[in-house]
Amino acid sequence: MPVMNAVVQVLKSEGVDAAFGCPGAAILPLYKAMEEEGGIDHLIVRHEEGATHMADGWARTNGRVGVAIGTSGPAGTNMVTGLYTAMADSIPMIVITGQAVSTALDKEAFQAVDIVGIATPVTKWAVQIKEAATGPWIFREAFRIARSGRPGPVLVDIPLDVAKQFIEYDGALDAPLPVPAVEPHAPRVEKALDMLLAAERPLILAGGGVIIAEAAPELRELVAYLGIPVQVTLMGKGAVDEDDPLYAGMTGVQTSQRYGNASFLESDLVLAVGARFGDRHTGTLDVYRGDRKFIHVDIESTQLGRVFEPDLGIVSDAKLFLRSLLAAAKARGVGGRGPAGWTSRVASLKTSLTRREDFDSVPIKAPRVYKEINEIFDPSTYFVTAIGLYQIWGGQHQKAYQPRRYQVCGQAGPLGWEIPAAIGVKTALRHTEPDAEVVGIVGDYGFHFLVEELAVGAQYDIPFVLIMLNNEYLGLIRQASIGYEMNYQVDIHYDDYGTDNVKIMEAYGCSGRRVFAPDEIRPALEWARKQAAATSRPVLVEIMIERDANTPHGPAIDAVREFEPLPEALSEALAEALPAEQLV
């Protein structure tokens, strides 16, 4: 059979039922095979980077390996940002690129580029198929590598002459390669339990690895059994129900809660599972580390000690570690041994160290937007968000309740990620949860980076809601410029409110509405939900927020600067302004 038909059979047997790509001359044999074999829905993207972010969103939602396809040359180079994003956030993905014929690779042929060399630093494996007979086996190995250990992306490059060849292949005799389980070393599990039980103020920290390993049930059971407060990183949002009494917030110098940082600073031991200690989480390391002890659990051995040396390192799949730790705790009968005074202290911090969200001023203050989001959307809603002040506000104010419902590009932070990612998320849900709501939260600048992918949403009837926080600035960079005492080349305001984003939506056959006052937010969001369902297309709610607003941030977790009045300051002002009898 044609080698590309064998490849398509491999893709289907590995769980791929959707692919995102941009056809071109050098990849047409694969498209011919997809047409002949059937079984894989294909969405034509408007930019190859969009294909990678769609495959990324698809994979984050269902835990399978996403597939993006491009032709040769600039198609492959356009996909590098998506590979980097998937590599940074441990997302399993395979990018398939076409290539010039083998005999022309050293002759500067049209659109011939060493994409394997270019992609190697941002993939787990980048490979070119040189012999047609190796095609299905290279793809089997690509899926195994993408899924094994710390998941990540793989690039497979296929020269056109190789793609046209025939091979012997019987898919009925083939199957996915096994992925070895990474079991924890039992003595280290027991040592971790010893350290937890000896601590007076322990915290469990759940990172994105808990989500990837489908370990949220084990985490929640362990937390409830031991009675130990739990925090999440930005990538770990949703691993714990944020309304759980033992939820202790997020620590960080940007995406954090005041009570999260305070709880962390008072802790004496941190059990970090599937977290990589990113710099926006830790801030200044000597403050973050303090005198507390750390247990670091990660499936990738080289992560241990990469940022700082833990007191105990454990190489393990997050799910298998949490399961083993829970079994060890139950075997000792130590349920409910979490220090009662410590859990009470964390609960007290949660109620006292908060931030305001009840602003009713015009222009709109961003925290008010997240207050409305938390109240309007169901806990099962799927959210995607990228990089900017709105990511920080989201991390500080938006609640998450279930795993894989809060998708964020954490380390790479590419602008424009949300629209294609939302398309990928909704595509992943079309068979399992066809009525699930998908919401993208975007900024006014990043919205334009891959805005052309709105055409994909319209063409393929993919409904989702976009909520734009528009401050008519490169807001995060304007904020970062404060330290340089400048406000230079970050203003994108012109005319009344810059680009007419509502008209852009309409030009793509979609819908939009602009909001200026806090009391308009809820009606606009309710309209957008109904409009997305009625039109089966993307719908935008553009919210004009305060232009010069800053998010709380700082160099260390004990030095986060607040820019808005805090609830306790408001209470004190109210107490001074009102007679005592009105305060009773």
C-alpha positions in Angstrom: 0.0 0.0 0.0 1.1 3.6 -0.3 3.3 4.4 2.8 1.1 7.4 3.6 -2.0 5.1 3.8 -0.1 3.0 6.4 0.7 6.3 8.3 -2.9 7.3 8.4 -3.9 3.8 9.7 -1.3 4.3 12.5 -2.7 7.7 13.3 -6.2 6.3 13.7 -5.1 3.4 15.8 -3.4 5.9 18.1 -6.6 7.7 18.8 -6.4 10.5 16.3 -9.8 11.5 14.9 -9.1 15.1 14.1 -6.1 16.9 12.5 -5.4 20.5 11.8 -3.3 21.6 8.9 -2.5 23.6 5.8 -2.1 21.4 2.6 0.7 22.1 0.2 2.4 20.4 -2.7 5.0 18.5 -0.6 2.4 17.0 1.8 -0.3 16.1 -0.7 0.4 12.3 -0.6 -0.6 12.4 3.1 -3.8 14.2 2.2 -4.6 11.7 -0.5 -4.2 8.9 2.1 -6.5 10.7 4.5 -9.1 11.0 1.8 -8.9 7.3 0.9 -8.7 5.9 4.5 -11.3 8.3 6.1 -11.9 8.5 9.8 -9.9 11.7 10.5 -11.7 15.0 10.4 -9.5 17.7 9.0 -9.7 21.5 9.6 -8.0 23.8 7.1 -6.2 26.5 9.1 -5.3 30.0 7.9 -1.8 29.9 9.4 0.4 26.9 10.2 1.1 28.2 13.7 -2.7 28.1 14.2 -2.6 24.4 13.4 -0.2 23.7 16.2 -2.2 25.6 18.7 -5.4 23.8 17.7 -3.6 20.4 18.1 -2.3 21.7 21.4 -5.8 22.6 22.7 -7.2 19.3 21.4 -4.5 17.4 23.3 -4.9 19.4 26.5 -8.6 18.6 26.5 -8.6 14.8 26.0 -5.1 13.8 26.9 -4.4 12.2 23.6 -1.7 13.1 21.0 -2.6 16.1 18.9 -1.7 16.2 15.2 -0.8 19.3 13.1 0.1 19.1 9.4 2.0 21.5 7.2 3.8 21.5 3.9 7.5 22.2 3.5 9.7 25.2 4.1 7.9 28.2 5.7 5.1 25.9 6.8 7.5 24.1 9.1 9.2 27.2 10.4 5.8 28.8 11.1 5.0 25.7 13.3 8.1 26.1 15.6 6.3 28.4 18.0 3.6 25.8 18.5 6.2 23.1 19.1 8.0 25.3 21.6 4.7 25.9 23.4 3.9 22.2 23.6 7.4 21.4 24.7 7.3 24.0 27.5 3.9 22.8 28.8 4.4 19.1 28.3 1.7 18.7 25.7 1.8 15.5 23.5 1.8 16.5 19.8 3.0 15.3 16.5 3.7 17.8 13.8 4.0 16.3 10.3 5.8 18.4 7.6 6.3 17.8 3.9 9.7 18.1 2.4 11.3 18.6 -1.0 12.4 15.4 -2.7 15.5 13.7 -1.2 17.7 14.4 -4.1 17.1 18.1 -3.9 17.8 18.6 -0.2 21.4 19.9 -0.7 20.6 21.9 -3.9 18.7 24.9 -2.3 15.4 23.6 -3.8 12.2 25.5 -3.5 10.9 25.5 0.1 13.6 23.0 1.2 14.8 23.7 4.7 16.4 21.6 7.4 13.3 21.6 9.6 14.6 18.7 11.7 17.6 20.8 12.7 15.5 23.8 13.3 12.9 21.9 15.4 15.3 19.7 17.5 15.7 22.2 20.4 11.9 22.5 20.8 10.9 18.8 20.4 11.4 15.5 22.2 12.3 14.0 18.9 12.7 15.5 15.4 13.2 13.0 12.6 13.1 12.7 8.8 11.8 9.6 7.1 14.5 8.5 4.8 13.2 5.0 3.8 9.6 4.5 3.1 9.5 1.1 4.9 10.4 2.8 8.2 7.3 5.2 7.9 4.8 3.4 10.1 7.4 2.4 12.7 8.7 5.9 13.0 5.2 7.1 13.6 4.7 4.4 16.2 7.8 5.5 18.0 6.8 9.2 17.6 3.5 8.5 19.5 5.4 6.5 22.2 7.9 9.3 22.7 5.2 12.0 22.7 3.2 10.1 25.4 6.0 8.7 27.6 7.7 10.3 30.6 7.1 14.0 30.5 4.9 14.3 27.4 5.9 16.6 24.6 6.0 17.3 20.8 7.6 15.3 18.0 8.2 16.5 14.5 8.2 14.0 11.5 9.5 15.3 8.2 8.6 13.4 5.0 10.4 14.0 1.7 7.9 14.0 -1.2 9.6 11.1 -3.1 9.5 9.0 0.1 5.9 9.8 0.7 4.9 8.5 -2.8 6.4 5.0 -2.3 4.6 1.7 -1.6 5.4 -0.6 1.3 4.2 -3.9 2.8 2.0 -3.1 5.8 -0.8 -4.9 7.6 -2.5 -2.7 10.1 -4.5 -5.6 11.6 -1.2 -7.0 13.0 -0.1 -3.6 14.4 -0.8 -1.8 17.7 0.5 1.2 19.7 3.9 0.7 21.4 3.6 0.3 25.2 4.5 3.3 27.4 6.4 2.2 30.5 4.9 3.2 33.8 7.2 5.3 36.1 6.6 3.8 39.5 7.9 5.6 42.7 10.6 3.9 44.8 8.7 2.7 47.9 11.3 3.8 50.5 11.1 7.3 49.2 7.3 7.3 49.4 7.6 6.2 53.0 10.2 8.9 53.7 7.9 11.5 52.1 5.1 10.4 54.4 7.4 10.6 57.4 8.3 14.2 56.5 4.7 15.2 56.0 3.6 13.8 59.3 6.6 15.5 61.1 5.8 18.9 59.7 3.8 21.4 61.7 2.7 23.5 58.7 2.8 21.3 55.6 1.5 22.2 52.2 0.9 20.1 49.1 1.6 21.9 45.8 0.0 20.5 42.7 1.5 21.4 39.3 0.5 20.7 35.8 1.8 17.2 36.0 -1.1 16.3 38.2 -3.5 17.3 35.4 -1.5 15.6 32.7 -1.3 12.3 34.7 -5.1 12.4 35.4 -4.2 12.4 39.0 -6.7 14.9 40.4 -8.9 12.2 42.0 -5.9 10.7 43.9 -4.8 14.2 44.9 -8.2 15.2 46.3 -8.5 11.9 48.2 -5.1 12.3 49.7 -5.8 15.9 50.8 -9.1 14.9 52.3 -7.6 11.9 54.1 -4.6 13.6 55.6 -6.3 17.0 56.1 -3.4 18.9 54.7 -3.9 22.3 52.9 -3.2 22.2 49.1 -2.1 24.8 46.6 -1.9 24.7 42.8 0.4 26.4 40.3 -1.0 28.2 37.3 -0.7 25.0 35.2 -2.3 23.0 38.0 -5.5 25.1 38.2 -8.4 22.7 38.3 -6.6 19.9 40.0 -8.4 20.9 43.2 -11.9 22.4 43.6 -11.1 26.0 44.6 -14.1 26.1 46.9 -12.6 23.2 48.9 -12.0 24.2 52.5 -8.5 22.9 52.3 -7.6 24.9 49.2 -4.9 27.3 50.1 -4.7 29.4 46.9 -1.7 30.0 44.6 1.7 31.3 45.4 3.6 33.6 43.0 4.9 37.0 42.1 2.1 37.5 39.5 -0.6 34.9 39.3 -1.3 34.4 43.0 -3.6 35.2 45.9 -2.6 37.2 48.9 -3.6 34.4 51.2 -1.8 31.9 48.9 1.5 33.7 49.4 0.9 34.2 53.1 0.1 30.5 53.6 3.2 29.5 51.7 5.5 31.9 53.7 4.2 30.4 56.9 4.6 26.7 55.8 7.5 24.6 57.0 7.3 21.8 54.4 6.1 21.7 50.7 5.3 18.5 48.8 5.4 19.6 45.2 3.9 17.1 42.7 4.3 17.6 39.0 5.6 21.2 39.4 8.7 22.7 37.8 9.2 25.7 40.1 8.8 28.3 37.3 10.2 31.7 38.0 6.8 33.5 38.0 5.8 31.1 40.8 8.9 31.2 42.9 10.1 34.8 42.5 13.4 35.4 44.4 14.6 31.9 45.3 16.0 32.6 48.8 12.6 34.0 49.9 10.7 31.2 48.3 12.9 28.5 49.9 13.3 30.2 53.3 13.7 27.6 56.1 11.1 25.2 54.7 11.8 21.8 53.4 10.8 20.6 50.0 9.8 17.2 48.6 9.8 17.3 44.8 8.0 14.6 42.7 8.4 14.6 38.9 8.2 12.0 36.2 11.3 13.5 34.6 14.4 12.8 36.6 16.4 15.8 35.3 13.8 18.1 36.7 14.9 17.3 40.3 17.4 19.8 41.4 17.1 21.9 38.2 15.9 25.1 40.0 17.1 24.2 43.5 18.0 21.1 45.4 15.0 19.5 47.2 15.3 17.8 50.6 13.8 14.7 49.0 13.4 14.0 45.3 11.2 11.3 43.9 11.0 10.2 40.3 7.5 9.0 39.5 4.3 9.5 37.5 2.1 11.8 39.6 -0.8 9.5 39.7 1.2 6.5 40.8 3.0 8.5 43.5 -0.2 9.9 45.0 -1.8 6.5 44.9 1.3 5.0 46.7 1.4 7.8 49.3 -2.3 7.4 50.0 -1.9 3.6 50.4 1.1 4.1 52.8 -0.9 6.6 54.8 -3.9 4.3 55.1 -1.6 1.4 56.0 -0.4 3.5 59.0 -3.9 4.7 59.8 -2.8 8.3 59.9 -6.0 9.8 58.4 -6.9 13.3 59.7 -3.4 13.9 61.1 -3.0 17.3 59.4 -2.3 19.9 62.1 -5.7 21.3 63.1 -4.2 24.6 64.1 -2.5 25.0 60.8 -5.6 24.2 58.7 -7.5 26.8 60.9 -4.8 29.3 60.2 -5.0 28.8 56.5 -8.8 29.2 56.6 -8.3 32.4 58.5 -5.9 33.8 55.9 -8.3 32.9 53.1 -11.0 35.1 54.7 -8.8 38.0 55.7 -6.2 38.4 52.9 -8.3 38.9 49.7 -8.6 41.4 46.9 -11.6 43.4 45.8 -13.7 42.4 42.9 -16.9 44.5 43.5 -15.8 47.6 41.7 -18.7 49.5 40.0 -16.6 52.3 38.5 -16.3 53.4 34.9 -14.0 52.6 33.1 -14.4 49.0 34.2 -11.8 47.5 36.5 -10.6 44.0 35.4 -11.3 42.2 38.7 -15.0 43.0 38.2 -14.9 41.1 34.9 -13.7 37.9 36.6 -16.3 38.3 39.4 -19.0 38.1 36.6 -17.2 35.2 34.9 -17.1 33.2 38.2 -20.8 33.8 38.8 -22.1 33.3 35.2 -20.4 30.2 33.9 -20.9 26.7 35.0 -18.0 24.9 36.8 -17.7 22.5 33.9 -17.0 25.3 31.4 -13.7 25.0 29.4 -11.6 28.1 29.5 -8.5 29.0 27.5 -6.3 32.0 28.1 -2.8 33.1 27.2 -0.4 35.8 28.2 -0.8 39.4 29.3 -2.3 41.3 32.2 -5.5 39.3 31.8 -3.6 36.0 32.5 -2.4 37.5 35.8 -5.9 38.8 36.7 -7.3 35.4 35.7 -4.8 33.6 37.9 -5.7 35.9 40.8 -9.4 36.0 40.5 -10.9 33.3 38.3 -11.8 30.0 39.9 -11.3 26.6 38.5 -13.1 23.5 39.8 -12.2 20.5 37.5 -9.1 19.3 35.7 -8.6 20.3 32.0 -11.2 23.1 32.3 -8.6 25.9 32.7 -6.2 25.8 29.8 -3.3 28.3 29.8 -0.1 28.4 27.8 2.2 28.8 30.8 5.9 28.9 30.0 6.1 30.0 26.4 3.2 32.4 26.5 2.7 33.0 22.7 0.3 35.8 21.8 -2.6 34.7 19.7 -2.9 31.2 21.3 -6.5 31.5 22.5 -8.5 31.5 19.3 -6.9 28.4 17.7 -6.7 26.7 21.1 -10.4 27.2 21.7 -11.1 25.7 18.3 -9.0 22.6 19.3 -10.7 22.3 22.6 -14.2 22.5 21.1 -13.2 20.0 18.4 -11.9 17.5 21.0 -15.3 17.7 22.7 -17.5 17.3 19.7 -18.2 13.6 20.3 -18.0 13.3 24.1 -19.4 16.7 25.3 -21.0 18.4 22.2 -22.9 20.9 24.3 -19.9 21.9 26.5 -19.2 25.6 26.6 -15.8 26.9 25.6 -14.7 30.4 26.5 -11.5 32.2 25.5 -10.3 35.1 27.5 -8.1 37.4 25.3 -6.4 40.7 25.3 -6.8 43.4 22.6 -3.3 43.0 21.3 -2.9 39.2 21.3 -6.3 38.8 19.7 -4.9 40.0 16.4 -1.9 37.6 16.2 -4.0 34.7 14.9 -7.3 36.4 14.4 -7.6 34.8 10.9 -8.4 31.5 12.6 -11.9 32.9 13.3 -12.5 31.8 9.7 -11.9 28.2 10.8 -14.4 28.6 13.6 -17.0 30.0 11.2 -16.3 27.5 8.4 -16.6 24.4 10.6 -19.4 25.7 12.8 -17.4 25.8 16.0 -19.1 27.9 18.7 -17.3 29.5 21.6 -17.3 32.8 23.5 -14.4 35.2 23.4 -14.1 37.7 26.3 -11.7 40.5 25.4 -10.2 42.8 28.1 -9.4 45.8 26.0 -7.1 48.5 27.6 -5.9 49.7 24.2 -2.3 49.0 25.4 0.3 46.3 25.3 -0.7 46.2 28.9 1.9 43.8 30.4 4.7 45.6 28.6 3.4 49.0 29.7 3.4 47.7 33.3 6.9 46.2 32.9 8.1 49.6 31.5 7.3 51.3 34.9 10.6 50.2 36.2 12.3 51.9 33.3 10.4 55.1 34.0 9.0 55.1 30.4 5.8 54.5 28.5 7.2 54.1 25.1 5.7 52.3 22.0 3.1 50.4 24.0 0.0 52.5 23.2 -2.2 51.0 20.4 -5.1 53.5 21.0 -6.4 55.6 18.0 -9.7 57.1 17.0 -12.4 56.2 19.5 -11.1 52.8 20.8 -8.5 51.6 18.3 -9.3 48.7 16.0 -13.0 47.9 15.7 -12.9 44.4 16.9 -16.7 43.9 16.6 -16.5 44.7 12.9 -13.6 42.2 12.5 -15.9 39.5 14.0 -18.6 40.4 11.6 -16.2 40.3 8.7 -15.5 36.7 9.5 -19.3 35.9 9.7 -19.3 36.0 13.5 -20.8 38.2 16.1 -19.6 40.7 18.7 -20.7 43.3 21.2 -18.8 46.1 23.1 -19.2 46.8 26.8 -18.3 50.0 28.6 -20.0 49.8 32.1 -19.9 47.1 34.8 -23.7 46.6 34.7 -23.4 45.7 31.0 -21.1 42.8 31.5 -23.5 40.2 32.6 -26.2 40.9 29.9 -23.5 40.8 27.2 -22.1 37.5 28.4 -25.5 36.0 28.6 -26.2 37.2 25.1 -22.9 35.8 23.8 -23.6 32.3 25.2 -27.0 32.3 23.5 -25.6 33.7 20.3 -22.8 31.2 20.1 -25.3 28.3 20.5 -27.7 29.9 17.9 -25.1 30.6 15.2 -22.7 27.8 16.0 -19.8 30.3 15.6 -17.4 32.3 17.7 -18.9 35.3 19.5 -17.0 38.2 21.1 -17.7 40.3 24.1 -15.2 43.2 24.1 -15.0 44.9 27.5 -13.3 48.3 27.6 -11.4 48.3 30.9 -9.3 50.9 32.7 -6.4 51.8 30.5 -3.6 52.2 33.1 -4.6 49.5 35.5 -1.8 47.4 36.9 -1.8 43.9 38.3 -0.3 43.1 41.7 3.3 42.0 41.2 6.7 42.1 42.7 10.2 40.5 42.8 9.5 38.1 45.7 6.5 36.4 47.2 6.8 38.6 50.3 7.1 41.8 48.3 4.1 41.8 46.0 2.9 45.4 45.4 -0.8 46.0 45.4 -2.2 48.8 43.1 -5.9 48.7 44.1 -7.4 49.5 47.5 -7.6 46.3 49.6 -10.8 45.1 51.3 -9.5 45.8 54.8 -8.6 49.4 53.8 -12.1 49.9 52.6 -13.5 48.5 55.8 -11.3 50.8 57.8 -12.4 53.8 55.8 -16.0 52.9 56.2 -15.5 52.6 60.0 -14.1 56.0 60.1 -16.8 57.6 58.0 -19.9 56.1 59.6 -21.3 56.5 63.2 -20.8 53.5 65.4 -24.5 52.7 65.5 -24.6 52.2 61.7 -21.7 49.7 61.8 -23.6 47.3 64.2 
